[in-house]
């Protein structure tokens, strides 16, 4: 096992410490995460399998469904996102969905076997006038017996508290990349802004869903930097979505070369090793993955997927195809259960 070191932070981690969680000795220095990337592929998968089976039933996968409750017209300039107002992707801005449509979608997701329902709005941050409507969505979806997750952009502490009082189980706010690469992708929101929102979410008592995107042109060392940032949060996120870039026409990253598929599997495996009790979610980009590659991801420790016909604005394997794949692999849908964390 990699020994946890408390040696000084290397030059790759010169971003300012954002909160008290960052002052603690690092469980996973970047150089230790980078060393995992250098392991022979089969050795890395074997180690990830050992960690995964020590904490989870390797035959179970959590099914989550993601609904865009407000699409397009976002003021941010995230280079990967077709919902940015500056993108020439053809995604049209829409208003916040009415409550009844959200509840119908949530019931349909539950009928298809999903246990968590995620709601995403293309906002820089929610306005106060929207908070009543989104908290009503949380209450309504919870009443159906589903875990709830929202991603609404940056939050103030009071907004996080309002979501907690409504019963929100998880809040998603991704770091996207290592801090050293972040400025090449986004200029309208700082890394510190993202960490501040995570602090508000954690302080409110909401489970954290936080991951990133690989294949945006970052180096392997920068991929290691992303995983290290996530793994050194205290506590690390209960849910970690790993996204493979979907190079959408009309976005700045449209012509980015595809990431080596084995490098993506390595990232899944390293997320599992460094965050043993998190739900590692195979997220955006799954539509472009061969079933054999998805199977490798499950072997590497992915135990959650987005399930259904669409993510926010990009397609996702259809539910029936997922059921067939699960049957062929001997996988089963995981029932809802509380998030757990190691001491």
C-alpha positions in Angstrom: 0.0 0.0 0.0 1.2 3.6 -0.7 2.4 5.1 2.6 0.6 8.3 3.5 3.2 11.1 3.7 3.3 14.4 5.4 6.2 15.8 3.4 5.9 19.4 2.1 3.5 20.1 -0.7 5.2 20.0 -4.1 5.0 22.8 -6.6 2.0 21.2 -8.2 0.0 22.0 -5.1 0.8 25.7 -4.7 -2.9 26.7 -4.7 -3.9 28.6 -1.5 -5.3 26.4 1.3 -9.0 27.1 1.1 -10.3 25.9 4.4 -9.4 24.1 7.6 -9.7 20.8 5.8 -6.7 21.8 3.7 -4.5 22.4 6.7 -4.5 18.8 7.9 -1.6 16.5 6.8 -2.3 15.2 3.3 -3.5 11.6 3.1 -2.6 11.5 -0.6 0.2 13.7 -1.7 0.1 14.3 -5.5 3.3 12.3 -6.0 1.7 9.3 -4.4 -1.3 9.5 -6.6 1.0 10.0 -9.6 2.8 6.8 -8.6 -0.4 4.9 -8.8 -0.8 6.0 -12.4 2.6 4.5 -13.2 1.7 1.0 -11.9 1.2 -1.8 -14.5 -2.4 -1.7 -15.6 -3.3 -5.2 -14.3 -1.6 -4.5 -10.9 -3.6 -1.3 -10.5 -6.9 -3.0 -11.3 -6.1 -5.8 -8.9 -5.4 -3.3 -6.1 -8.5 -1.3 -6.9 -10.6 -4.6 -6.8 -9.2 -5.4 -3.4 -10.1 -2.1 -2.0 -13.6 -2.1 -3.7 -14.5 -5.6 -2.4 -13.3 -4.7 1.1 -16.1 -2.1 1.3 -18.8 -2.9 -1.3 -20.6 -5.8 -2.9 -18.8 -5.8 -6.3 -21.9 -7.1 -8.0 -24.0 -4.0 -7.1 -24.2 -0.7 -9.0 -26.2 2.3 -7.9 -28.6 3.7 -10.5 -29.0 7.5 -10.6 -31.0 9.6 -13.0 -30.2 13.2 -13.9 -32.8 15.7 -15.0 -32.0 19.2 -16.3 -34.5 21.4 -14.5 -33.2 24.5 -16.2 -31.2 24.3 -19.4 -28.8 26.6 -21.2 -28.0 30.3 -21.0 -25.4 29.9 -18.2 -23.2 32.9 -17.6 -20.1 30.8 -17.0 -17.5 30.1 -19.7 -16.6 26.5 -18.9 -14.9 25.3 -22.0 -16.5 21.8 -22.0 -20.1 22.9 -21.5 -22.7 23.3 -24.3 -24.9 25.2 -21.8 -22.6 28.2 -21.6 -24.2 31.3 -23.1 -21.0 31.8 -25.1 -21.1 28.3 -26.6 -22.3 27.9 -30.2 -23.7 24.5 -29.4 -27.4 24.9 -30.3 -28.6 24.5 -26.8 -31.4 26.9 -26.2 -32.0 28.5 -22.8 -35.1 27.4 -21.0 -36.9 28.4 -17.8 -37.0 26.4 -14.6 -39.3 23.3 -15.1 -42.6 23.3 -13.2 -42.8 21.0 -10.1 -45.3 18.6 -11.7 -42.9 17.8 -14.6 -40.0 17.2 -12.2 -42.1 14.8 -10.1 -43.3 12.9 -13.2 -39.7 12.5 -14.3 -38.7 11.4 -10.8 -41.5 8.8 -10.7 -40.5 7.5 -14.1 -36.9 7.2 -13.0 -38.0 5.3 -9.9 -40.1 3.0 -12.0 -37.0 2.2 -14.1 -35.0 1.2 -11.0 -33.2 4.5 -10.1 -32.7 5.1 -6.4 -31.2 8.6 -6.6 -32.7 11.5 -8.6 -30.4 14.4 -9.5 -31.6 17.8 -10.6 -29.3 20.2 -12.4 -29.8 23.9 -13.3 -27.6 25.8 -15.6 -26.9 28.7 -13.3 -23.8 30.5 -12.0 -25.7 30.4 -8.7 -29.4 30.3 -7.8 -31.3 33.5 -7.2 -33.2 33.8 -4.0 -36.5 33.9 -5.9 -35.7 30.4 -7.2 -34.9 28.9 -3.8 -38.6 28.2 -2.9 -39.2 26.3 -6.1 -36.1 24.1 -5.9 -36.7 23.3 -2.3 -40.2 22.2 -3.2 -38.7 19.9 -5.8 -36.5 18.4 -3.1 -39.4 17.8 -0.9 -41.5 16.3 -3.7 -38.8 13.9 -4.9 -38.0 12.8 -1.4 -41.7 12.0 -0.9 -41.4 9.5 -3.7 -38.8 7.5 -1.7 -35.8 8.6 -3.8 -32.5 10.0 -2.6 -32.1 13.6 -3.8 -29.2 15.4 -5.4 -29.0 18.9 -6.9 -26.4 20.9 -8.8 -27.3 24.6 -9.0 -23.9 26.3 -9.2 -22.3 28.2 -6.4 -24.2 28.4 -3.1 -24.2 30.8 -0.2 -24.3 29.4 3.3 -27.9 30.3 3.7 -28.9 28.6 0.5 -27.1 25.4 1.5 -29.0 25.5 4.8 -32.3 26.0 3.0 -31.6 22.9 0.9 -30.7 20.9 4.0 -33.9 21.9 5.7 -35.8 20.8 2.6 -34.2 17.4 3.0 -31.6 17.4 0.2 -29.3 14.3 0.5 -26.5 15.3 -1.8 -25.2 18.5 -3.5 -23.1 18.2 -6.6 -20.4 20.7 -7.2 -17.4 19.4 -9.2 -13.8 20.7 -9.0 -13.5 19.7 -12.7 -9.7 19.6 -12.8 -6.5 20.2 -10.8 -6.0 23.8 -9.8 -3.0 24.2 -12.1 -5.1 23.3 -15.1 -8.3 24.9 -14.1 -7.6 28.4 -15.5 -7.2 26.9 -19.0 -10.9 25.7 -18.9 -12.8 28.3 -16.8 -12.2 32.0 -16.1 -15.6 33.1 -14.7 -15.4 31.1 -11.5 -12.3 30.5 -9.4 -11.1 27.3 -7.8 -11.6 29.0 -4.5 -15.3 29.7 -5.4 -15.8 26.0 -5.8 -14.1 25.1 -2.6 -16.2 27.7 -0.7 -19.4 26.2 -2.0 -18.2 22.7 -0.9 -17.5 24.2 2.6 -21.1 25.6 2.7 -22.6 22.3 1.7 -20.5 20.3 4.2 -21.2 22.8 7.0 -25.0 22.5 6.3 -24.8 18.7 6.8 -25.4 17.8 3.2 -23.5 14.9 1.6 -21.0 16.1 -1.0 -21.0 14.9 -4.6 -17.8 16.2 -6.2 -15.7 14.9 -9.0 -14.2 16.1 -12.2 -13.7 15.7 -16.0 -10.7 14.0 -17.6 -9.7 14.1 -21.3 -9.7 17.9 -21.5 -6.1 18.1 -22.6 -4.6 17.9 -19.1 -1.4 15.9 -18.3 -1.3 12.7 -16.3 0.2 14.7 -13.5 -2.7 17.1 -13.6 -5.1 14.2 -13.5 -3.3 13.0 -10.4 -3.7 16.5 -9.0 -7.4 16.4 -9.4 -7.7 13.0 -7.6 -5.4 14.3 -4.8 -7.6 17.4 -4.4 -10.7 15.2 -4.0 -9.0 12.6 -1.8 -7.6 15.2 0.6 -10.9 16.9 1.3 -11.8 16.2 4.9 -13.8 14.2 4.7 -13.5 13.2 1.0 -16.8 13.3 -1.0 -19.4 10.6 -0.4 -20.0 10.5 -4.2 -17.3 11.1 -6.9 -18.5 11.4 -10.5 -15.7 10.8 -13.0 -16.6 12.3 -16.4 -14.9 11.6 -19.7 -15.0 14.7 -21.8 -17.8 14.7 -24.4 -16.3 17.0 -27.0 -19.5 18.9 -28.1 -19.4 20.9 -31.3 -19.5 24.6 -30.7 -17.6 24.4 -27.4 -14.0 25.5 -27.0 -13.0 21.9 -26.4 -14.8 20.5 -29.4 -11.6 19.4 -31.1 -9.8 17.9 -28.1 -8.2 14.5 -28.9 -9.9 11.6 -27.2 -8.3 10.3 -24.0 -6.8 6.8 -24.1 -9.6 4.5 -22.7 -7.1 2.7 -20.4 -6.2 6.1 -18.9 -9.8 6.7 -18.1 -10.0 3.2 -16.4 -6.8 4.1 -14.5 -8.5 7.2 -13.2 -11.6 5.2 -12.0 -9.3 2.7 -10.2 -7.2 5.4 -8.5 -10.4 7.2 -7.3 -11.4 3.9 -5.8 -8.1 3.3 -4.1 -7.7 6.8 -2.7 -11.4 7.2 -1.6 -12.4 3.7 -0.5 -15.9 4.3 0.8 -17.1 6.8 -1.9 -19.6 6.0 -4.6 -17.4 6.3 -7.8 -19.8 7.2 -10.5 -19.2 6.5 -14.2 -20.7 9.7 -15.6 -20.6 11.7 -18.8 -19.0 10.0 -21.8 -20.5 6.6 -21.1 -22.5 6.8 -24.3 -19.3 6.8 -26.3 -17.8 3.8 -24.3 -17.9 0.3 -25.6 -19.5 -2.2 -23.3 -16.2 -3.9 -22.7 -14.7 -0.5 -21.5 -17.7 0.0 -19.2 -17.1 -3.5 -17.8 -13.4 -2.6 -17.1 -14.6 0.5 -15.2 -16.9 -1.6 -13.0 -14.0 -4.0 -12.4 -11.9 -0.9 -11.4 -14.3 0.1 -8.7 -17.0 2.2 -10.4 -20.3 1.4 -8.5 -22.7 4.1 -9.7 -23.9 5.2 -13.1 -26.3 7.8 -14.5 -29.2 5.8 -15.9 -31.7 6.8 -18.5 -31.8 8.4 -21.9 -30.1 11.7 -21.2 -27.8 13.5 -18.9 -28.0 17.3 -18.9 -27.6 18.0 -22.7 -25.8 14.9 -23.9 -27.1 11.4 -24.6 -26.7 8.5 -22.2 -27.1 4.7 -22.9 -30.8 3.8 -22.9 -32.2 2.0 -19.8 -32.9 -1.2 -21.6 -29.4 -1.4 -23.0 -28.0 -0.9 -19.5 -30.3 -3.6 -18.1 -29.0 -6.0 -20.8 -25.4 -5.1 -20.0 -26.0 -5.7 -16.3 -27.5 -9.1 -17.0 -24.5 -10.1 -19.1 -22.1 -9.0 -16.4 -24.1 -10.4 -13.5 -24.5 -7.0 -12.0 -27.6 -5.8 -10.0 -29.0 -2.5 -9.0 -28.2 -1.4 -5.6 -30.9 -0.4 -3.2 -30.9 3.1 -1.6 -28.8 3.3 1.6 -27.2 6.1 3.6 -23.8 7.4 2.7 -21.0 6.0 4.8 -17.5 7.3 5.5 -14.4 6.0 7.1 -13.0 7.6 10.2 
